Amino acid sequence: MNIILANPRGFCAGVNMAIEALETALARYGSPLYVYHEIVHNRPIVERFTKLGVVFVDDISEVPAGGTVLYSAHGVSPVVRQHSEARNLLAIDATCPLVTKVHKEAIKFAKEGYTIVLIGHEGHDEVIGTMGEAPDAIVLVESAADVDNLDLPADVKLAFLTQTTLSVDEANEVIGALKRKFPQVVGPNKDDICYATQNRQDAVKKLVPEADVVLVLGSQNSSNSQRLAELARTTGKAAHLIDRVNELRDEWFKPTDTVLVTAGASAPEEHVQDCVEYLKQKFGATVESRVVREEDVHFPLPRELRVLNS
């Protein structure tokens, strides 16, 4: 067996920042410390912080008045911020700067009188937060078929934005459908799909032709991890999305397979290495690391923690 380790893989700058922010806040304030939604969409990370006394909530009213709450990397709507202020909470904003960029674009387009088509997945934390910035101006679509069903005037003043963790190819398909139906549509100055999402997808695209099986480390509710598995499957390769080594199944593999291993942007590297070690021991696998693109991105801690550290 041969293992191809895809690079880049795993943690992005936004996830690194969010986790470091939560660790810093926990060291400073102790537990219980509240986090609005999962800090990142990764089950092992959420379980680790839960054991340390972090309480993950889906409603800001679950945080005791005067308590400390950290907003997850996926961002929150203005309504959540207002509720936090009303409850006198110390709010630490660990929103990924790339998500904040999309929020600002939504506000800008709405102020300029645009109807905004947001391309994303209904119910995703990031989508809920973005739509909350201009709820009366935003329409959500998930596919080109949704674009076909849009009931808007042909000459509508229209703009589009995208969720940061989409499949690049799927997003382009929807954008293409939008431009065909509404030639006047405008978009952001720069692509909203985050660099890490794009880089991980590009690495899979480049390396998957050499693979028989693809292993993606990441959680089922992680959009960017799901997209990596889907991307591999579109090439006809079997792809398995798992959190940990104990979810591996020997029947997925033949001893002579080439296995491409990657990880979503919120998946810890330790679980990648656990899977690699298992395949080495079980199948005598050799490991080859392949770099498709270098990454050197770093985001500072949230302003609230930087102020306190100064």
URRAUR-V266046 format. One record per residue. N is the residue number from 1. RES is the residue in one small letter. SS is DSSP state (@ for helix, = for strand, . for the rest). OMEGA is omega as a letter, one per 20 degrees, with the letter a starting at -180 (none if undefined). Layout:
BEGIN
n=N res=RES ss=SS omega=OMEGA
n=N res=RES ss=SS omega=OMEGA
END
This chain:
BEGIN
n=1 res=m ss=. omega=r
n=2 res=n ss== omega=r
n=3 res=i ss== omega=r
n=4 res=i ss== omega=r
n=5 res=l ss== omega=a
n=6 res=a ss== omega=r
n=7 res=n ss== omega=j
n=8 res=p ss=. omega=r
n=9 res=r ss=. omega=r
n=10 res=g ss=. omega=a
n=11 res=f ss=. omega=r
n=12 res=c ss=. omega=a
n=13 res=a ss=@ omega=a
n=14 res=g ss=@ omega=r
n=15 res=v ss=@ omega=r
n=16 res=n ss=@ omega=a
n=17 res=m ss=@ omega=a
n=18 res=a ss=@ omega=a
n=19 res=i ss=@ omega=r
n=20 res=e ss=@ omega=r
n=21 res=a ss=@ omega=a
n=22 res=l ss=@ omega=r
n=23 res=e ss=@ omega=r
n=24 res=t ss=@ omega=a
n=25 res=a ss=@ omega=a
n=26 res=l ss=@ omega=r
n=27 res=a ss=@ omega=a
n=28 res=r ss=@ omega=a
n=29 res=y ss=@ omega=a
n=30 res=g ss=. omega=a
n=31 res=s ss=. omega=j
n=32 res=p ss=. omega=r
n=33 res=l ss== omega=a
n=34 res=y ss== omega=r
n=35 res=v ss== omega=r
n=36 res=y ss== omega=a
n=37 res=h ss=. omega=r
n=38 res=e ss=. omega=a
n=39 res=i ss=. omega=r
n=40 res=v ss=. omega=a
n=41 res=h ss=. omega=r
n=42 res=n ss=. omega=a
n=43 res=r ss=@ omega=r
n=44 res=p ss=@ omega=r
n=45 res=i ss=@ omega=r
n=46 res=v ss=@ omega=r
n=47 res=e ss=@ omega=r
n=48 res=r ss=@ omega=a
n=49 res=f ss=@ omega=r
n=50 res=t ss=@ omega=r
n=51 res=k ss=@ omega=r
n=52 res=l ss=. omega=r
n=53 res=g ss=. omega=r
n=54 res=v ss== omega=r
n=55 res=v ss== omega=r
n=56 res=f ss== omega=a
n=57 res=v ss== omega=r
n=58 res=d ss=. omega=r
n=59 res=d ss=. omega=a
n=60 res=i ss=@ omega=r
n=61 res=s ss=@ omega=r
n=62 res=e ss=@ omega=r
n=63 res=v ss=. omega=a
n=64 res=p ss=. omega=r
n=65 res=a ss=. omega=a
n=66 res=g ss=. omega=a
n=67 res=g ss=. omega=r
n=68 res=t ss== omega=a
n=69 res=v ss== omega=r
n=70 res=l ss== omega=r
n=71 res=y ss== omega=a
n=72 res=s ss=. omega=a
n=73 res=a ss=. omega=a
n=74 res=h ss=. omega=r
n=75 res=g ss=. omega=a
n=76 res=v ss=. omega=r
n=77 res=s ss=. omega=r
n=78 res=p ss=@ omega=a
n=79 res=v ss=@ omega=r
n=80 res=v ss=@ omega=r
n=81 res=r ss=@ omega=r
n=82 res=q ss=@ omega=r
n=83 res=h ss=@ omega=r
n=84 res=s ss=@ omega=r
n=85 res=e ss=@ omega=a
n=86 res=a ss=@ omega=a
n=87 res=r ss=. omega=r
n=88 res=n ss=. omega=r
n=89 res=l ss=. omega=r
n=90 res=l ss== omega=a
n=91 res=a ss== omega=r
n=92 res=i ss== omega=a
n=93 res=d ss== omega=r
n=94 res=a ss=. omega=r
n=95 res=t ss=. omega=r
n=96 res=c ss=. omega=r
n=97 res=p ss=@ omega=r
n=98 res=l ss=@ omega=r
n=99 res=v ss=@ omega=r
n=100 res=t ss=@ omega=r
n=101 res=k ss=@ omega=r
n=102 res=v ss=@ omega=r
n=103 res=h ss=@ omega=a
n=104 res=k ss=@ omega=r
n=105 res=e ss=@ omega=r
n=106 res=a ss=@ omega=r
n=107 res=i ss=@ omega=a
n=108 res=k ss=@ omega=a
n=109 res=f ss=@ omega=a
n=110 res=a ss=@ omega=r
n=111 res=k ss=@ omega=a
n=112 res=e ss=. omega=r
n=113 res=g ss=. omega=r
n=114 res=y ss=. omega=q
n=115 res=t ss== omega=a
n=116 res=i ss== omega=r
n=117 res=v ss== omega=r
n=118 res=l ss== omega=r
n=119 res=i ss== omega=a
n=120 res=g ss=. omega=a
n=121 res=h ss=. omega=a
n=122 res=e ss=. omega=r
n=123 res=g ss=. omega=r
n=124 res=h ss=. omega=a
n=125 res=d ss=@ omega=a
n=126 res=e ss=@ omega=a
n=127 res=v ss=@ omega=r
n=128 res=i ss=@ omega=r
n=129 res=g ss=@ omega=a
n=130 res=t ss=@ omega=a
n=131 res=m ss=@ omega=r
n=132 res=g ss=. omega=r
n=133 res=e ss=. omega=a
n=134 res=a ss=. omega=a
n=135 res=p ss=. omega=a
n=136 res=d ss=. omega=a
n=137 res=a ss=. omega=a
n=138 res=i ss== omega=r
n=139 res=v ss== omega=a
n=140 res=l ss== omega=r
n=141 res=v ss== omega=r
n=142 res=e ss=. omega=a
n=143 res=s ss=. omega=r
n=144 res=a ss=@ omega=r
n=145 res=a ss=@ omega=r
n=146 res=d ss=@ omega=r
n=147 res=v ss=@ omega=r
n=148 res=d ss=@ omega=a
n=149 res=n ss=. omega=r
n=150 res=l ss=. omega=a
n=151 res=d ss=. omega=a
n=152 res=l ss=. omega=r
n=153 res=p ss=. omega=a
n=154 res=a ss=. omega=a
n=155 res=d ss=. omega=a
n=156 res=v ss=. omega=r
n=157 res=k ss=. omega=a
n=158 res=l ss== omega=r
n=159 res=a ss== omega=r
n=160 res=f ss== omega=r
n=161 res=l ss== omega=r
n=162 res=t ss== omega=r
n=163 res=q ss=. omega=a
n=164 res=t ss=. omega=a
n=165 res=t ss=. omega=a
n=166 res=l ss=. omega=r
n=167 res=s ss=. omega=a
n=168 res=v ss=@ omega=a
n=169 res=d ss=@ omega=r
n=170 res=e ss=@ omega=r
n=171 res=a ss=@ omega=r
n=172 res=n ss=@ omega=r
n=173 res=e ss=@ omega=a
n=174 res=v ss=@ omega=r
n=175 res=i ss=@ omega=r
n=176 res=g ss=@ omega=r
n=177 res=a ss=@ omega=r
n=178 res=l ss=@ omega=a
n=179 res=k ss=@ omega=r
n=180 res=r ss=@ omega=a
n=181 res=k ss=@ omega=a
n=182 res=f ss=. omega=a
n=183 res=p ss=. omega=a
n=184 res=q ss=. omega=a
n=185 res=v ss=. omega=r
n=186 res=v ss== omega=r
n=187 res=g ss=. omega=r
n=188 res=p ss=. omega=a
n=189 res=n ss=. omega=r
n=190 res=k ss=. omega=a
n=191 res=d ss=. omega=r
n=192 res=d ss=. omega=a
n=193 res=i ss=. omega=a
n=194 res=c ss=. omega=a
n=195 res=y ss=@ omega=a
n=196 res=a ss=@ omega=r
n=197 res=t ss=@ omega=a
n=198 res=q ss=@ omega=a
n=199 res=n ss=@ omega=a
n=200 res=r ss=@ omega=r
n=201 res=q ss=@ omega=r
n=202 res=d ss=@ omega=r
n=203 res=a ss=@ omega=r
n=204 res=v ss=@ omega=r
n=205 res=k ss=@ omega=a
n=206 res=k ss=@ omega=a
n=207 res=l ss=@ omega=a
n=208 res=v ss=@ omega=r
n=209 res=p ss=@ omega=a
n=210 res=e ss=@ omega=a
n=211 res=a ss=. omega=r
n=212 res=d ss=. omega=a
n=213 res=v ss== omega=r
n=214 res=v ss== omega=r
n=215 res=l ss== omega=r
n=216 res=v ss== omega=r
n=217 res=l ss== omega=a
n=218 res=g ss=. omega=a
n=219 res=s ss=. omega=a
n=220 res=q ss=. omega=a
n=221 res=n ss=. omega=r
n=222 res=s ss=. omega=a
n=223 res=s ss=@ omega=a
n=224 res=n ss=@ omega=r
n=225 res=s ss=@ omega=r
n=226 res=q ss=@ omega=a
n=227 res=r ss=@ omega=r
n=228 res=l ss=@ omega=r
n=229 res=a ss=@ omega=r
n=230 res=e ss=@ omega=a
n=231 res=l ss=@ omega=r
n=232 res=a ss=@ omega=a
n=233 res=r ss=@ omega=r
n=234 res=t ss=. omega=r
n=235 res=t ss=. omega=r
n=236 res=g ss=. omega=a
n=237 res=k ss=. omega=r
n=238 res=a ss== omega=r
n=239 res=a ss== omega=a
n=240 res=h ss== omega=r
n=241 res=l ss== omega=a
n=242 res=i ss== omega=r
n=243 res=d ss=. omega=a
n=244 res=r ss=. omega=a
n=245 res=v ss=@ omega=a
n=246 res=n ss=@ omega=r
n=247 res=e ss=@ omega=r
n=248 res=l ss=. omega=r
n=249 res=r ss=. omega=a
n=250 res=d ss=@ omega=a
n=251 res=e ss=@ omega=r
n=252 res=w ss=@ omega=a
n=253 res=f ss=. omega=r
n=254 res=k ss=. omega=a
n=255 res=p ss=. omega=a
n=256 res=t ss=. omega=a
n=257 res=d ss=. omega=r
n=258 res=t ss== omega=a
n=259 res=v ss== omega=r
n=260 res=l ss== omega=a
n=261 res=v ss== omega=r
n=262 res=t ss== omega=a
n=263 res=a ss== omega=r
n=264 res=g ss=. omega=a
n=265 res=a ss=. omega=r
n=266 res=s ss=. omega=a
n=267 res=a ss=. omega=a
n=268 res=p ss=. omega=a
n=269 res=e ss=@ omega=a
n=270 res=e ss=@ omega=a
n=271 res=h ss=@ omega=r
n=272 res=v ss=@ omega=a
n=273 res=q ss=@ omega=r
n=274 res=d ss=@ omega=a
n=275 res=c ss=@ omega=r
n=276 res=v ss=@ omega=r
n=277 res=e ss=@ omega=r
n=278 res=y ss=@ omega=a
n=279 res=l ss=@ omega=r
n=280 res=k ss=@ omega=a
n=281 res=q ss=@ omega=a
n=282 res=k ss=@ omega=a
n=283 res=f ss=@ omega=a
n=284 res=g ss=. omega=a
n=285 res=a ss=. omega=r
n=286 res=t ss== omega=a
n=287 res=v ss== omega=r
n=288 res=e ss== omega=r
n=289 res=s ss== omega=a
n=290 res=r ss== omega=a
n=291 res=v ss== omega=r
n=292 res=v ss=. omega=a
n=293 res=r ss=. omega=r
n=294 res=e ss=. omega=r
n=295 res=e ss=. omega=r
n=296 res=d ss=. omega=a
n=297 res=v ss=. omega=r
n=298 res=h ss=. omega=r
n=299 res=f ss=. omega=r
n=300 res=p ss=. omega=r
n=301 res=l ss=. omega=r
n=302 res=p ss=. omega=a
n=303 res=r ss=@ omega=a
n=304 res=e ss=@ omega=a
n=305 res=l ss=@ omega=r
n=306 res=r ss=@ omega=r
n=307 res=v ss=@ omega=a
n=308 res=l ss=@ omega=a
n=309 res=n ss=@ omega=a
n=310 res=s ss=. omega=none
END
